[in-house]
């Protein structure tokens, strides 16, 4: 996994170069520190639990021990099948599975097992109303959306056509159950598929986007981290553990900065 894969940088970035240089000077890092760095890479500003995730990462940096096992992230995602609705405590997987059942019902596809009593038939009726009568284009788009929601990337790649409905396909690509606007954004997309028309304007919120509340919260967190980093000087007077903490905090601050487009330079990087 590329350590900076959750941010978009199109040109060489001076702050990332300096942060990476600091990492090289730290030498071989303990496995626990590598797992904390992976947690930072996995941080998503659009996740409905972004506050909890950020706190766990910050606590992990302080303790130099990951409070979360990166390999356990996403174990209750609907990509793993219907059984995860029994282990997910957030309720997101059950809601997501409801949509999967409804979309498969609309497609008249056979399921490995019949939808259980938990299936919301009223939601199914609503989705059928939104999608309307079948057409080859609608069937293709619904299958593409199903592949995206269940992380079936092989089928997803095969179903990408572009062309006339490339805008709908793009919106489907930014759909996931962990997004803060789920399921409202999915409802909008399904209505769009029913009309064979992409959701217009700023009503649609997909993966990677953030709202004003998230921006305000993370801007404050960035300022607090940047003030802390200002008090740190990356030099020989810091212990090895403090240098590691500084590097991890720099990685987290940079991740937040680029995700919500903060222009303020990061303190504590050094020359």
Buried (B, 14 or more C-beta within 10 A) or exposed (E): EEBBEBBEEEEEBEBBEBBBEBBEEEEEBEEEBEBBBBBBBBBBBBBBBBEEBBEBBBEBBEEBEBBBEBEEEEEBBBBBBBEBBEEBEEEBBBBBBBBBBBBBBBBEEEEEEEBEEEBBEEBBEBBBEBBBEEEEBBBBBBBBBBBBBBEBEEEBEEBBEEEEBEBBBEBBBBBBBBBBBBBEBBBBBBBBBBEBEBBEEEEBBBBEBBEEEBBEBBBEBBEEBBEBBEEBEBEEEBEEEEBBBBBBBBBBBBBBBBBBEBEEEBBBBEE
